[in-house]
Amino acid sequence: MGACMSRARSAAARVAPPGRVRIIAGSLRGSRLAVPDLPGLRPTPDRVRETLFNWLQPLLPGARCLDLYAGSGALGIEALSRGAQSVCMVEREPTLVAALRANLDRLGQHAGTVVQAAALDYLARAPQPFDVVFLDPPYAADAWSVAALALRPWLAPRARVYVEHPAAAPAPLLPAHWQALRGARAGAVGYALYRVDTLS
């Protein structure tokens, strides 16, 4: 059984400062997330999240979501606010894990779970299917390609995967059967939404 089955309880596109991340829309609209000030942490900017969730909105009600490098939790909690059935947030940094759990508890979001683990270690476990995956690893980790390959057994048919990367760098090398549906740039952030048709 996957770990998430049990509760472990801008100018242009500037990254929101830690502690000032807000939920844009849905049942938690206007809520602020308490986010630690840690080196390298880059909450997805409001402008990018607004565009992404406009793309995803028809798919979110009832969706099972995985926020693989959860960080601030901005993506996962935005998904819960907009009607996702469940969100599993994977994060290895203990300070961020504690903040994620505190934010979920404060906002009463019992459909959100937090797993303290490295992303690739989590993906080595017995898989469960997800409809939407947020793939936004630390830029320095250069983990997009290896994480994309490891995700294969975790994706429900026609799953959507969001990928965020530095706009100044080449787009990550992803599996050939990942179909790019939308893509954009905002400031220093490049991002795209893919549909993944599962392989037999």
Sequence and secondary structure as in RCSB ss.txt:
>XXXX:A:sequence
MGACMSRARSAAARVAPPGRVRIIAGSLRGSRLAVPDLPGLRPTPDRVRETLFNWLQPLLPGARCLDLYAGSGAL
GIEALSRGAQSVCMVEREPTLVAALRANLDRLGQHAGTVVQAAALDYLARAPQPFDVVFLDPPYAADAWSVAALA
LRPWLAPRARVYVEHPAAAPAPLLPAHWQALRGARAGAVGYALYRVDTLS
>XXXX:A:secstr
  GGGS     TT    TT EE  SSTTTT EE     TT     HHHHHHHHHHHGGG TT EEEETT TT HH
HHHHHHTT SEEEEEE  HHHHHHHHHHHHHHT TTEEEEES HHHHHTS    EEEEEE   GGG  HHHHHHH
TGGGEEEEEEEEEEEETTS      TTEEEEEEEEETTEEEEEEEE    
